[in-house]
C-alpha cells in the first residue's frame, strides 16, 4: 500500500476513536474529528516533505 493511503487510513481511524472517546455531542465529535484528522494529515505530510532531502 502507498504511504499516503496508510497515513490517511491511520488518521481516519485514530480521529474517529478520539472523537467518540472524548466528546459526547455530535457537533463536538465532528469538530474534534476534523481538527485531529487535518492536524495528523497536514502534519505528517509536512514532516515527510521536510525529511525528504535527508537519506
N, C-alpha and C positions, 0 to 999 in steps of 0.2 A: 504494500500500500504506500501511497505517496505520503511524505511527511506532513504536508499541509492538510491532507484529509485526516490524518491521525490527530493533528493539533485541533482541528475543528471538532472532531468526534469527542476528544477528551474535554475540551472547553464546554461543549454542549452537555455532556453527562455531569460534569462537576458543577456547572452552573445550575442545572435543574435540581441536583441534590441539595446544594446550598440554599436555593430559593425555597424549597419545601421544608428544609430543616429550620431556617431562621425566620421565616415570615409566615404569618397566618392569614393574611388577606390576599386576594387575587391581585390587587394593584401593587401591593408590596412585593409579592413574589415576582411579578412581571418586571418591576423596576430593578430588583436585585439581580434577576436573571440577565437582563440586558446589560447591566453595569458589569457584572463579573464576566460575562461572555465576551464583551467587547474589550475589557481590560486584558483578558488572557490571550485573545486572538491578536490584538494590536501589539501588546507587549511581547508575545512570543515571536511574532513576525519581525518586529523591530530589533529584538535581541539577536535573532538569526541573521538579519541583514547586517547588523554591526559586527558579528563574528565571522561573516563570510570571507573577508580577506585573510584571516588567520588560518593556518593549517590545522 
